[in-house]
Amino acid sequence: MQAFVLVQTESNREPIAATLRGIEGVISAEDLTGPYDAIALAQSDSSRRLSEQVVESIRHIPGVIRAISAPLIGSVRSRLEMAGTVEAA
């Protein structure tokens, strides 16, 4: 299972993408501007493990206010696989 995780942090925080990349299960991460401060692509063997371990690890980073997961499904996942962004299941 793979999901994007949208992350909001406290105001005036340093970028956190590098910290996100250090979490087990995070494939890639980028800092953003706008309502979310970072986005991570995460992978786990189940949606439960993704939520309970990967997303919870992100929520425990100092300064993180919210982390919301958005699982990849259907054609989006297929396009990412074809682009070589994610591994085929």
N, C-alpha and C positions, 0 to 999 in steps of 0.2 A: 504494500500500500504506500502510495506517495501522496503528499499534500503540500500545498503552499501554506506557510504560516505567516500571517500578517502581524506585525509587532508595533505597538505604540509604547513610547517611553516618556518619562517626565520631560518638561520643557528644558531646553538648553543642555541636553545630555550630549556626550560625545557619541559619534557613530558606533554602532554595535555589531555591524556585519562580521567583522573579524572574530568577535567573541562568539557569535552564533555558529560560525564555521567550525569552532572547536568543540561543539556539542556532538556527542555520538548520535548518529542518525540524520544529521544535517548534511545534505549533499552540497548545497551552495547557498550563499546569502549575499544580499546587496542592501546598501543603505538607500533610503528613499526620502523625498520631500513630499509634503502633503499630509493627509490625515494619518498615514502610517509612516513610521520612521525606518522600518526595515522589512524585508521579505526574505523568507528562507524556503528552500525546497527541502523537504524532509522525507525520509523513507523509513519504514518499519515493516515487520512481518504481519502486523495486524493493526486495525484502526484503534483498538484498545491500547496497545503498546505505544502507538504513536501519540495518543492523547495523554496517557498516564506517565510516560517517560520523556519523550522528546519535547512535547509542548510544555509539560510541567517544568522541565529543566530550563526552558526559555523563560517561563514566568518567574523563576527564581533568580534571574540575573538582576543585580541591583539597578534600579531605575526603570525597569520594565513595568508598565502599567497594565498592559493587556496583550495577550497573544491568542489569535483566533486561527484555527486550522480550516483549510478549504481543500478537501480531498479531490484528487484528480480522478476523473471518470471518462469513459468512452473516448470520443474522438480527440479530446484535448490530450489525453495520455498517448494515444496513437501518434499524433503529430509530434509530440515531444520525443517519442521513441524513434521515429523516422529521422528526426533532426539530430539524434544522438545525444540529446540532453538527459534522457533517463534510460535506464536499462529495461529491456523487455522482460516481462514477467515470466 
